[in-house]
Amino acid sequence: MTNPRGFFGFSERVTSTHDQVARILGMEILDGTHPAGANMPNEADLLARFQISRTVLREVLKTLSAKGMIASKTRVGTRVTDPVNWNFFDADVLGWKVALGLDDAFRRHMAEIRRSIEPRAAALAAERHHDADIDRIRAAFAAMAAPDGDAAAFARADLDFHLAIGAASGNPLMRSIAAVIETALVASFSPVAPRNQPDLHARIVAAHERILRAIERRDPDDAADAMLVVIDDAAPPTEGKANR
């Protein structure tokens, strides 16, 4: 699986050597190549491996430290921290996790976060939206509803729909969190190709239309309820229970 920006045809940004090395080491920490509690390879080995300058390496280690993944101590070295310290709301960390593949347990964790945030974002969008906000949500919905779209176009439209609602909430923190969550979900869930799965496409579109209509008529309760239905429909089953 590729990173979330490339999975469905999103433009890849050009990465610097710093970004490339941070990504490699970050993913190696996430996949257990460098396990929690273990020391990272020493400076000489990393310099030889990546053929980078000492300055670039130090910046890479600062980046990973800022994301909570490593910590340096005198006479101890640079050690991988416990996963409880890793910042999964950091777009890079989340992107690396997605690139490695998300198991059902992590997807359930993501769904729990979505349930606590996105229904409230939809309710606030119903209360606070401006005409331009509605125009963006409608445009994304129209792209989702197009019967002849491919899977990539549908996935982009679905992402745009949720991000537009986050923006319409008027809360920049909610918009930022929604962007991180939705990027991960777009990369981890199988997309819908309308022409190949017309019944599933129609069901998903109808669920999203309910959110749109509730926001349009400024009904925060129904907007929140409709968003919760969409989240629960996409989430993996809770352990021991069937999905609704």
C-alpha positions in Angstrom: 0.0 0.0 0.0 1.3 3.4 -0.9 1.1 6.5 1.2 -2.4 8.2 1.6 -1.7 11.0 -0.9 -0.8 8.6 -3.7 -3.3 5.7 -3.0 -6.1 7.0 -5.2 -4.2 9.3 -7.5 -3.6 12.3 -5.2 -0.6 14.3 -6.3 2.6 13.2 -4.6 4.7 16.0 -3.2 8.3 16.1 -4.0 10.2 14.9 -0.9 13.5 16.1 0.3 16.3 13.7 1.5 15.3 14.6 5.0 11.7 13.6 4.4 12.7 10.3 2.7 15.1 9.3 5.5 12.5 10.3 8.2 9.9 8.2 6.4 12.1 5.1 6.2 13.2 5.3 9.8 9.7 6.2 11.0 8.2 3.2 9.2 10.8 1.0 10.6 9.9 2.1 14.1 6.2 1.5 13.4 6.8 -2.0 12.0 9.0 -3.1 14.8 12.3 -3.1 13.0 13.5 -0.8 15.7 11.3 -2.0 18.7 10.2 0.2 21.6 13.0 0.4 24.2 15.7 -0.5 21.8 18.5 1.9 20.7 18.5 3.3 17.2 21.5 2.4 15.1 24.5 4.6 15.8 25.3 7.7 13.9 28.1 6.2 11.9 25.9 3.4 10.7 23.0 5.7 9.7 25.4 8.0 7.9 26.8 5.2 5.9 23.5 3.6 5.2 21.8 6.8 3.8 24.8 8.6 2.5 23.7 11.9 4.1 25.4 14.6 6.0 25.6 14.7 9.8 23.4 17.8 9.7 20.7 16.1 7.8 20.7 13.1 10.1 20.4 15.3 13.2 17.4 17.0 11.7 15.8 13.7 10.9 16.3 12.5 14.5 14.9 15.8 15.7 11.8 15.3 13.5 11.2 11.8 14.9 11.8 13.0 18.4 9.2 15.8 17.9 6.7 13.1 16.8 7.3 11.3 20.0 8.9 8.2 18.4 12.5 8.5 19.8 14.2 10.1 22.7 17.9 10.9 23.2 19.7 10.7 26.6 23.3 11.2 27.6 25.2 8.0 28.0 22.1 6.1 26.8 21.8 7.0 23.2 18.8 7.5 21.0 16.1 5.1 22.0 12.7 4.2 20.5 9.9 5.3 22.9 6.9 3.3 23.9 4.1 3.5 21.3 1.9 5.3 23.8 4.1 8.4 23.1 3.8 8.3 19.3 1.7 11.2 17.9 -0.7 9.4 15.5 -2.5 12.7 14.8 0.7 13.8 13.1 0.0 13.6 9.4 3.4 12.0 8.6 3.1 9.3 11.4 -0.4 8.5 10.3 0.6 8.4 6.6 3.5 6.0 7.5 1.1 3.8 9.4 -1.3 3.7 6.5 1.5 2.8 4.1 2.3 -0.2 6.2 -1.3 -1.3 6.3 -4.0 -0.9 8.9 -5.3 -3.8 10.8 -8.9 -4.0 12.1 -7.8 -3.0 15.6 -6.3 0.3 14.4 -9.3 0.9 12.1 -11.6 0.5 15.1 -9.5 3.0 17.0 -9.9 5.4 14.1 -13.7 4.9 14.0 -13.9 5.6 17.7 -12.1 9.0 17.1 -14.4 9.7 14.2 -17.5 9.0 16.3 -16.3 11.5 18.9 -15.5 14.3 16.4 -17.2 14.2 13.1 -20.9 14.1 14.2 -20.1 17.3 16.2 -18.5 18.8 13.2 -21.6 18.1 11.1 -23.8 19.6 13.8 -21.7 22.8 13.9 -21.7 23.0 10.1 -25.5 22.9 10.3 -25.5 25.8 12.7 -22.7 27.9 11.3 -22.3 27.3 7.6 -22.1 30.1 5.0 -23.2 29.9 1.4 -19.7 29.1 0.2 -19.5 26.2 2.6 -22.7 24.7 1.3 -21.5 25.1 -2.3 -18.3 23.1 -1.5 -20.2 20.4 0.3 -22.7 20.2 -2.6 -20.0 20.1 -5.2 -18.3 17.2 -3.4 -21.6 15.4 -3.1 -22.4 15.8 -6.8 -19.0 14.2 -7.6 -19.8 11.3 -5.3 -23.2 10.8 -6.9 -21.9 10.8 -10.5 -22.9 7.4 -11.9 -20.0 7.0 -14.2 -17.1 7.9 -11.9 -14.1 5.7 -11.2 -13.0 4.5 -7.8 -10.3 7.2 -7.5 -12.8 10.0 -8.4 -15.3 8.7 -5.8 -12.6 8.5 -3.1 -11.5 12.0 -3.7 -15.1 13.3 -3.7 -15.8 11.4 -0.4 -12.7 13.0 1.2 -13.6 16.4 -0.1 -17.2 16.0 1.3 -15.9 15.3 4.8 -13.2 18.0 4.7 -15.7 20.6 3.5 -17.9 19.7 6.5 -15.0 20.1 8.8 -14.3 23.5 7.3 -18.0 24.5 7.6 -17.9 23.8 11.3 -16.0 27.0 11.7 -13.6 25.3 14.1 -10.1 25.2 12.6 -9.0 22.5 15.0 -11.9 20.2 14.0 -11.0 20.8 10.4 -7.4 19.8 10.9 -8.3 16.7 12.8 -10.8 15.7 10.2 -8.2 16.1 7.5 -5.9 13.6 9.2 -8.6 11.1 9.9 -10.1 11.2 6.5 -6.8 10.9 4.7 -6.1 7.7 6.6 -9.6 6.3 5.9 -9.5 7.1 2.2 -6.2 5.1 2.0 -7.4 2.2 4.1 -10.9 1.4 2.9 -11.7 -0.1 -0.4 -13.1 2.6 -2.7 -16.4 2.3 -4.5 -16.4 2.3 -8.3 -20.0 3.5 -9.1 -20.3 1.7 -12.4 -19.1 -1.6 -10.9 -21.0 -1.5 -7.6 -24.2 0.4 -8.3 -26.2 -0.8 -5.3 -23.5 -0.1 -2.8 -22.8 3.3 -4.5 -26.5 4.2 -4.2 -26.6 3.3 -0.5 -23.5 5.3 0.3 -24.6 8.3 -1.7 -28.0 8.3 0.0 -26.4 8.2 3.5 -24.2 11.2 2.5 -27.2 13.1 1.0 -28.9 12.9 4.4 -26.0 14.7 6.0 -26.1 17.3 3.3 -29.8 18.0 3.6 -29.6 18.2 7.3 -26.8 20.8 7.1 -28.8 22.7 4.4 -31.8 23.0 6.6 -29.7 23.8 9.7 -30.7 20.7 11.6 -27.7 19.9 13.9 -29.3 16.9 15.5 -30.1 15.1 12.3 -26.7 16.1 10.7 -24.9 14.5 13.7 -27.1 11.4 13.5 -26.6 11.0 9.8 -22.8 11.4 10.1 -22.8 8.7 12.8 -24.6 6.3 10.4 -21.9 6.9 7.7 -19.1 6.3 10.2 -20.6 3.2 11.6 -21.3 1.8 8.2 -17.6 2.2 7.2 -16.1 0.9 10.5 -14.9 -2.6 11.0 -17.1 -4.7 13.3 -16.5 -4.4 17.0 -14.8 -7.5 18.3 -17.4 -10.1 19.0 -20.2 -8.1 17.3 -21.4 -7.9 13.7 -21.3 -4.5 12.0 -24.6 -2.7 11.6 
